[in-house]
Amino acid sequence: MREDSIERVEWSVQYLRDLEGDHTRISAKKIADISGLSRTVLYKSHLRPLWDRTWSKSEKERQSKHDTNRQLREQKKLECF
């Protein structure tokens, strides 16, 4: 099922780019209409980076911030001892 979903999303994105141009705005609603997948499915972590380019950047920033916070907490623990 996962591979089928990935294939459908990739095909839908390519179809939209062919139809509307490379700089078209791709939304979950458009992909849902074309692919037949629900919008809820499109927001899953393995599908969203395929169609939402800004999400992958924000996800990387969030992960980086989380890692930094964890390192600071561990450092404070070590300083207390």
N, CA, C and O of each residue as an XYZ file, in Angstrom:
324
protein
N       0.820     -1.191      0.000
C       0.000      0.000      0.000
C       0.871      1.265      0.000
O       0.574      2.242     -0.687
N       1.943      1.220      0.781
C       2.806      2.391      0.897
C       3.434      2.737     -0.456
O       3.464      3.900     -0.856
N       3.925      1.727     -1.142
C       4.549      1.963     -2.448
C       3.536      2.482     -3.454
O       3.859      3.334     -4.282
N       2.312      1.973     -3.385
C       1.250      2.438     -4.271
C       0.941      3.912     -3.999
O       0.748      4.687     -4.935
N       0.893      4.294     -2.738
C       0.626      5.685     -2.373
C       1.738      6.603     -2.869
O       1.475      7.680     -3.403
N       2.965      6.171     -2.690
C       4.105      6.967     -3.152
C       4.046      7.153     -4.661
O       4.269      8.251     -5.171
N       3.747      6.081     -5.360
C       3.654      6.137     -6.821
C       2.540      7.090     -7.265
O       2.726      7.870     -8.199
N       1.395      7.026     -6.602
C       0.267      7.900     -6.949
C       0.606      9.369     -6.723
O       0.274     10.222     -7.547
N       1.266      9.661     -5.609
C       1.613     11.052     -5.307
C       2.649     11.566     -6.308
O       2.517     12.681     -6.813
N       3.660     10.779     -6.594
C       4.671     11.195     -7.568
C       4.045     11.434     -8.936
O       4.382     12.403     -9.616
N       3.137     10.556     -9.338
C       2.473     10.714    -10.625
C       1.616     11.974    -10.629
O       1.605     12.714    -11.612
N       0.907     12.220     -9.549
C       0.041     13.398     -9.451
C       0.844     14.692     -9.517
O       0.447     15.646    -10.186
N       1.969     14.717     -8.822
C       2.829     15.903     -8.847
C       3.338     16.150    -10.265
O       3.317     17.282    -10.750
N       3.787     15.104    -10.918
C       4.284     15.249    -12.286
C       3.162     15.695    -13.223
O       3.384     16.529    -14.100
N       1.977     15.154    -13.044
C       0.819     15.537    -13.865
C       0.507     17.026    -13.690
O       0.270     17.733    -14.670
N       0.508     17.497    -12.444
C       0.235     18.914    -12.190
C       1.302     19.803    -12.814
O       0.992     20.848    -13.386
N       2.550     19.389    -12.704
C       3.629     20.191    -13.303
C       3.520     20.218    -14.823
O       3.765     21.252    -15.444
N       3.158     19.094    -15.423
C       2.985     19.050    -16.874
C       1.792     19.897    -17.305
O       1.844     20.581    -18.327
N       0.738     19.848    -16.533
C      -0.505     20.544    -16.878
C      -0.421     22.042    -16.620
O      -0.840     22.839    -17.459
N       0.118     22.435    -15.463
C       0.085     23.836    -15.045
C       1.445     24.524    -15.075
O       1.519     25.734    -14.859
N       2.508     23.796    -15.332
C       3.840     24.389    -15.379
C       4.655     24.034    -14.150
O       4.120     23.574    -13.141
N       5.959     24.254    -14.251
C       6.883     23.888    -13.175
C       6.696     24.712    -11.901
O       7.014     24.238    -10.810
N       6.195     25.910    -12.022
C       6.084     26.798    -10.865
C       4.681     26.833    -10.289
O       4.319     27.775     -9.584
N       3.902     25.826    -10.581
C       2.547     25.770    -10.047
C       2.561     25.488     -8.557
O       3.475     24.846     -8.042
N       1.562     25.964     -7.888
C       1.433     25.701     -6.450
C       0.740     24.359     -6.264
O      -0.390     24.164     -6.711
N       1.422     23.448     -5.608
C       0.889     22.107     -5.408
C       0.305     22.033     -4.008
O       0.988     22.312     -3.023
N      -0.956     21.656     -3.930
C      -1.622     21.568     -2.628
C      -2.147     20.156     -2.408
O      -2.270     19.368     -3.346
N      -2.449     19.857     -1.163
C      -2.983     18.540     -0.818
C      -4.329     18.313     -1.502
O      -4.637     17.194     -1.914
N      -5.120     19.358     -1.620
C      -6.436     19.223     -2.260
C      -6.301     18.822     -3.729
O      -7.019     17.945     -4.208
N      -5.385     19.465     -4.432
C      -5.171     19.134     -5.842
C      -4.721     17.683     -6.001
O      -5.228     16.953     -6.852
N      -3.766     17.278     -5.171
C      -3.249     15.918     -5.268
C      -4.322     14.907     -4.885
O      -4.431     13.848     -5.503
N      -5.111     15.231     -3.871
C      -6.185     14.328     -3.453
C      -7.201     14.138     -4.573
O      -7.685     13.029     -4.797
N      -7.519     15.214     -5.269
C      -8.468     15.131     -6.383
C      -7.936     14.259     -7.516
O      -8.688     13.496     -8.122
N      -6.663     14.372     -7.797
C      -6.071     13.635     -8.910
C      -5.781     12.178     -8.540
O      -6.080     11.264     -9.308
N      -5.203     11.975     -7.366
C      -4.725     10.632     -7.004
C      -5.797      9.733     -6.408
O      -5.676      8.509     -6.454
N      -6.846     10.330     -5.850
C      -7.866      9.522     -5.200
C      -7.528      9.176     -3.755
O      -8.280      8.463     -3.091
N      -6.399      9.680     -3.271
C      -6.010      9.474     -1.872
C      -6.661     10.554     -1.010
O      -6.962     11.645     -1.493
N      -6.871     10.247      0.249
C      -7.455     11.253      1.131
C      -6.389     12.265      1.529
O      -5.192     11.982      1.469
N      -6.839     13.446      1.933
C      -5.901     14.484      2.354
C      -5.159     14.053      3.612
O      -4.001     14.423      3.806
N      -5.802     13.292      4.451
C      -5.161     12.801      5.668
C      -3.949     11.945      5.324
O      -2.901     12.060      5.959
N      -4.090     11.106      4.341
C      -2.990     10.236      3.919
C      -1.838     11.064      3.356
O      -0.673     10.728      3.565
N      -2.153     12.123      2.657
C      -1.113     12.945      2.039
C      -0.216     13.639      3.054
O       0.905     14.026      2.722
N      -0.686     13.801      4.276
C       0.116     14.453      5.308
C       0.980     13.478      6.105
O       1.631     13.884      7.067
N       0.998     12.218      5.730
C       1.865     11.242      6.401
C       3.326     11.558      6.091
O       3.648     12.134      5.052
N       4.192     11.174      7.007
C       5.600     11.580      6.915
C       6.323     11.044      5.684
O       7.297     11.655      5.246
N       5.890      9.938      5.118
C       6.581      9.405      3.941
C       6.047      9.996      2.633
O       6.677      9.840      1.587
N       4.899     10.671      2.680
C       4.331     11.255      1.461
C       4.498     12.773      1.379
O       4.684     13.319      0.292
N       4.434     13.440      2.504
C       4.447     14.899      2.473
C       5.694     15.498      1.817
O       5.562     16.465      1.067
N       6.884     14.976      2.061
C       8.058     15.573      1.388
C       8.012     15.454     -0.139
O       8.722     16.183     -0.831
N       7.199     14.559     -0.664
C       7.117     14.387     -2.111
C       6.413     15.554     -2.791
O       6.703     15.860     -3.948
N       5.493     16.208     -2.089
C       4.728     17.281     -2.721
C       4.877     18.632     -2.042
O       4.574     19.652     -2.661
N       5.326     18.679     -0.806
C       5.447     19.939     -0.074
C       6.920     20.228      0.196
O       7.484     19.729      1.170
N       7.535     21.020     -0.650
C       8.968     21.299     -0.548
C       9.311     22.089      0.711
O      10.394     21.902      1.267
N       8.433     22.955      1.171
C       8.730     23.761      2.354
C       8.660     22.929      3.626
O       9.317     23.266      4.611
N       7.892     21.865      3.630
C       7.763     21.035      4.822
C       9.075     20.360      5.174
O       9.427     20.278      6.351
N       9.795     19.883      4.196
C      11.045     19.190      4.492
C      12.060     20.146      5.116
O      12.841     19.742      5.976
N      12.055     21.408      4.691
C      12.961     22.388      5.280
C      12.569     22.663      6.730
O      13.424     22.691      7.615
N      11.291     22.863      6.965
C      10.857     23.157      8.326
C      11.042     21.946      9.235
O      11.311     22.106     10.426
N      10.904     20.759      8.702
C      11.118     19.541      9.484
C      12.582     19.431      9.894
O      12.881     19.046     11.025
N      13.491     19.763      8.992
C      14.922     19.730      9.306
C      15.250     20.764     10.385
O      16.037     20.490     11.290
N      14.647     21.952     10.287
C      14.880     22.987     11.291
C      14.352     22.539     12.655
O      14.999     22.763     13.679
N      13.187     21.913     12.664
C      12.590     21.449     13.906
C      13.467     20.374     14.544
O      13.701     20.394     15.752
N      13.947     19.443     13.735
C      14.830     18.385     14.239
C      16.113     18.977     14.805
O      16.584     18.550     15.860
N      16.677     19.951     14.113
C      17.909     20.578     14.564
C      17.695     21.271     15.902
O      18.529     21.164     16.800
N      16.586     21.975     16.036
C      16.270     22.667     17.284
C      16.071     21.657     18.421
O      16.524     21.878     19.544
N      15.405     20.572     18.124
C      15.172     19.525     19.116
C      16.499     18.922     19.584
O      16.704     18.721     20.781
N      17.393     18.637     18.645
C      18.700     18.077     18.986
C      19.508     19.041     19.845
O      20.175     18.624     20.792
N      19.451     20.318     19.518
C      20.174     21.325     20.294
C      19.639     21.396     21.713
O      20.413     21.451     22.669
N      18.312     21.395     21.857
C      17.702     21.435     23.193
C      18.089     20.204     24.018
O      18.361     20.316     25.213
N      18.110     19.063     23.394
C      18.485     17.834     24.095
C      19.939     17.904     24.561
O      20.258     17.507     25.681
N      20.806     18.405     23.704
C      22.211     18.533     24.085
C      22.385     19.493     25.259
O      23.195     19.241     26.151
N      21.639     20.577     25.264
C      21.725     21.538     26.363
C      21.242     20.926     27.677
O      21.843     21.161     28.725
N      20.173     20.151     27.631
C      19.674     19.482     28.834
C      20.698     18.487     29.385
O      20.919     18.419     30.594
N      21.316     17.721     28.490
C      22.325     16.758     28.920
C      23.539     17.468     29.514
O      24.134     16.998     30.484
N      23.892     18.586     28.926
C      25.029     19.347     29.429
C      24.726     19.893     30.832
O      25.596     19.859     31.702
N      23.521     20.387     31.059
C      23.130     20.890     32.381
C      23.128     19.777     33.411
O      23.521     19.994     34.558
N      22.686     18.574     33.015
C      22.712     17.440     33.931
C      24.140     17.136     34.376
O      24.398     16.898     35.556
N      25.053     17.147     33.422
C      26.440     16.844     33.730
C      27.071     17.920     34.617
O      27.907     17.617     35.468
N      26.667     19.168     34.414
C      27.209     20.264     35.212
C      26.716     20.183     36.658
O      27.421     20.608     37.572
N      25.535     19.654     36.870
C      24.986     19.549     38.228
C      25.739     18.528     39.063
O      25.795     18.656     40.286
N      26.305     17.543     38.446
C      27.016     16.496     39.205
C      28.390     16.886     39.434
O      29.148     16.140     40.054
